[in-house]
Amino acid sequence: MKMVILDRRENSIHNLKLLVAYQKLEDLLDALDKKEMGEEHLLFINSEIKLLNLFTGSDKDMIKHLKSANTRILSFIEKELELVKKHHYQNKWMVFGMAGGVFLSYLFKAIDYSATWNSIGFAISMGLIAGLLAGKNRDEKAKKDGKQLDI
């Protein structure tokens, strides 16, 4: 089974946001076309593309549908095939690190510990660095295992 081709609207050349949304989805589909997938995965992706090809709403609504289809396809392939975009884990763990830094800052304030970690800015930056490092290691592992898309 082959992947269905995403049809662009004729007036998409005149709308930069629409053009960018189409390009992001096409880049994702091109990267997925290079990976081996089962027929059930292709059925899901083809159904998303067919829905987009049949959509006749305004350009603004089309942009929303393109972005949501991109997100749905990415979350599906991450869950089913464990394929991720570049810097996926880095971005994810950066948020976890910052949240952990904020938590530690408030914890130290609650026990009345007066040190540099009491500063919320310092705690966020330390959590950000820890999260970036943790995520970078996971991204490198995904790349080494062939689980990273070229987008």
SVG drawing of the C-alpha trace seen along z (x, -y; Angstrom):
<svg xmlns="http://www.w3.org/2000/svg" viewBox="-16 -36 40 40">
<polyline fill="none" stroke="black" stroke-width="0.4" points="0.0,0.0 1.3,-3.4 0.8,-6.7 -1.9,-9.0 -0.6,-12.3 -1.6,-15.5 -3.3,-17.9 -2.5,-21.6 -5.1,-24.2 -4.6,-26.4 -4.5,-29.6 -2.0,-28.3 0.8,-30.2 -0.7,-33.5 -1.1,-32.6 2.3,-32.2 0.8,-30.6 -1.0,-28.0 2.1,-27.3 4.2,-26.8 1.5,-24.4 1.4,-22.4 5.2,-22.2 5.5,-21.0 3.0,-18.2 4.7,-17.3 8.1,-17.1 6.6,-14.8 5.0,-12.6 8.2,-12.4 10.2,-11.4 7.6,-8.7 7.6,-7.4 11.3,-6.5 10.5,-4.4 9.0,-1.0 5.5,-0.9 2.8,1.7 -0.4,1.5 -2.5,0.4 -0.2,-2.6 -0.5,-3.6 -4.3,-3.3 -4.3,-5.8 -2.0,-8.2 -4.0,-7.9 -7.3,-8.5 -5.8,-11.8 -4.6,-12.9 -7.9,-12.0 -9.8,-14.1 -7.5,-17.0 -7.9,-16.6 -11.7,-16.6 -11.8,-19.7 -13.4,-22.7 -13.4,-25.4 -11.6,-28.7 -7.8,-29.0 -7.7,-29.8 -9.6,-26.6 -7.4,-24.6 -4.3,-25.8 -5.9,-24.6 -6.7,-21.2 -3.2,-20.8 -1.6,-21.6 -3.9,-19.2 -3.4,-16.4 0.4,-16.9 0.0,-16.6 -2.2,-13.6 0.1,-11.8 3.2,-12.6 1.6,-11.4 0.3,-8.2 3.7,-7.3 5.4,-8.1 3.0,-5.8 2.8,-3.0 6.3,-3.0 8.3,-4.9 9.5,-7.3 10.2,-10.9 11.3,-14.2 14.7,-15.6 15.1,-17.3 11.8,-15.7 13.1,-14.4 15.2,-17.5 12.2,-19.8 10.1,-17.4 12.7,-17.0 13.5,-20.7 10.0,-21.4 10.2,-18.7 13.5,-20.1 12.2,-23.6 9.1,-22.3 11.4,-20.4 13.5,-23.5 10.5,-25.5 9.4,-22.7 12.8,-22.6 12.9,-26.4 9.5,-26.4 10.5,-23.4 13.7,-25.2 11.6,-28.3 9.1,-26.3 11.8,-24.8 13.3,-28.3 16.6,-27.4 18.3,-30.6 20.7,-29.9 21.0,-30.5 18.5,-27.7 15.9,-29.9 16.0,-32.1 13.3,-31.0 15.4,-32.2 18.4,-30.1 16.2,-27.1 14.6,-27.3 17.9,-27.7 19.4,-24.7 16.3,-22.6 16.5,-23.7 20.1,-22.6 19.4,-19.2 16.4,-18.6 18.3,-19.5 21.1,-17.1 18.6,-14.3 16.7,-14.9 19.8,-15.1 20.9,-11.7 17.5,-10.2 17.6,-11.9 21.1,-10.5 19.8,-7.0 16.8,-7.4 19.0,-8.4 21.4,-5.5 18.4,-3.1 17.0,-4.5 13.9,-5.8 14.4,-9.5 12.8,-11.2 14.8,-13.6 12.6,-16.6"/>
</svg>
